[in-house]
């Protein structure tokens, strides 16, 4: 196996939810503000977890043909409509529900994300590669100050990660061979698919994505080209 050489990398494509932004704490925070304004009594941590848990299930419905191609904003709304009943949020009006659904456009970055991405941009093309739709990712970037060179979304290809064509077409759109592109993610399943598609892989550890003391995906005995504690560490490893 050839040793990984950072000098061969021309572009980074980054997963966003959980890797760059803290979706869970952001939803909890906005939910608590809504509860204060409306006098609601909701377990917002459980709500955030349930909303996120519905996301892969909703994508699978599209893959099975139960739903037509559907952008993530609309899948989030399908899941939210079910949660409104489950968490006794029927008192919200239509505008409030729409605003809540758009919380995904307003997620807060992890503390290292902006500084790390800024440094990485000084040498590499740095892009998103998320299942989030383009308008969501653009709004999030403006809200959070995320310094992307390019917004790439699975929406462009009408496929969801971990479909291998998402990774291959993303590299092609940037004008690079797959092996010149580094997929950056906090989720091993995303990286395994990217590796199968021919990309290099960087695992960014996010132990708090699902809350303190709760584990995300198991890395197992897998090995990725780079393992970093955060984006600042990633920049240090790739650039010295």
SULWO-V263341 format. One record per pair of residues at least 24 apart in sequence whose C-alpha atoms are under 8 Angstrom apart, sorted by the first residue. I is the first residue (numbers start at 0). J is the second residue. If there is no record, write none. Layout:
<<I | J> <I | J>>
This chain:
<<3 | 224> <5 | 237> <5 | 238> <7 | 179> <8 | 123> <8 | 178> <8 | 179> <8 | 180> <8 | 181> <9 | 123> <9 | 124> <9 | 175> <9 | 179> <9 | 180> <10 | 123> <10 | 124> <10 | 125> <10 | 126> <10 | 173> <10 | 175> <10 | 179> <10 | 180> <10 | 181> <11 | 123> <11 | 124> <11 | 125> <11 | 126> <11 | 180> <11 | 181> <11 | 182> <11 | 183> <12 | 125> <12 | 126> <12 | 127> <12 | 128> <12 | 180> <12 | 181> <12 | 182> <12 | 183> <13 | 125> <13 | 126> <13 | 127> <13 | 128> <13 | 129> <13 | 182> <13 | 183> <13 | 184> <14 | 127> <14 | 128> <14 | 129> <14 | 182> <14 | 183> <14 | 184> <14 | 185> <15 | 127> <15 | 128> <15 | 129> <15 | 184> <16 | 129> <17 | 185> <17 | 205> <17 | 208> <18 | 183> <18 | 184> <18 | 185> <18 | 186> <18 | 203> <18 | 205> <19 | 108> <19 | 109> <19 | 112> <20 | 106> <20 | 107> <20 | 108> <20 | 109> <20 | 112> <21 | 106> <21 | 107> <21 | 108> <21 | 109> <21 | 208> <22 | 103> <22 | 106> <22 | 107> <22 | 208> <23 | 47> <23 | 48> <23 | 208> <23 | 209> <23 | 210> <25 | 102> <25 | 105> <25 | 106> <25 | 107> <26 | 102> <26 | 103> <26 | 106> <29 | 102> <39 | 88> <41 | 86> <41 | 87> <46 | 82> <46 | 86> <48 | 209> <49 | 82> <50 | 75> <50 | 78> <50 | 79> <50 | 82> <53 | 78> <54 | 78> <58 | 159> <68 | 157> <70 | 131> <70 | 132> <70 | 154> <71 | 130> <71 | 131> <71 | 132> <72 | 100> <72 | 101> <72 | 131> <72 | 132> <72 | 135> <75 | 100> <76 | 100> <103 | 135> <103 | 139> <104 | 135> <104 | 136> <104 | 138> <104 | 139> <104 | 142> <105 | 138> <105 | 139> <105 | 142> <105 | 143> <106 | 139> <106 | 142> <106 | 143> <107 | 143> <108 | 143> <111 | 229> <111 | 230> <111 | 231> <112 | 145> <112 | 229> <112 | 230> <112 | 231> <113 | 144> <113 | 145> <113 | 146> <114 | 230> <114 | 231> <115 | 229> <115 | 230> <115 | 231> <115 | 232> <115 | 233> <115 | 234> <116 | 145> <116 | 146> <116 | 147> <116 | 230> <116 | 231> <116 | 234> <117 | 146> <118 | 231> <118 | 234> <119 | 234> <119 | 238> <120 | 148> <122 | 238> <124 | 148> <124 | 149> <125 | 149> <126 | 150> <126 | 151> <127 | 151> <127 | 152> <128 | 152> <128 | 153> <128 | 166> <128 | 169> <129 | 153> <129 | 160> <130 | 154> <130 | 159> <130 | 160> <160 | 189> <161 | 188> <161 | 189> <161 | 192> <161 | 193> <162 | 192> <163 | 192> <163 | 193> <163 | 195> <163 | 196> <164 | 196> <166 | 193> <166 | 196> <166 | 198> <167 | 196> <167 | 197> <167 | 198> <186 | 215> <186 | 216> <187 | 216> <187 | 217> <187 | 218> <188 | 216> <190 | 223> <199 | 223> <199 | 224> <200 | 224> <200 | 225> <201 | 225> <201 | 226> <201 | 227> <202 | 226> <202 | 227> <203 | 227> <203 | 228> <203 | 229> <203 | 230> <203 | 233> <204 | 228> <204 | 229> <205 | 229>>
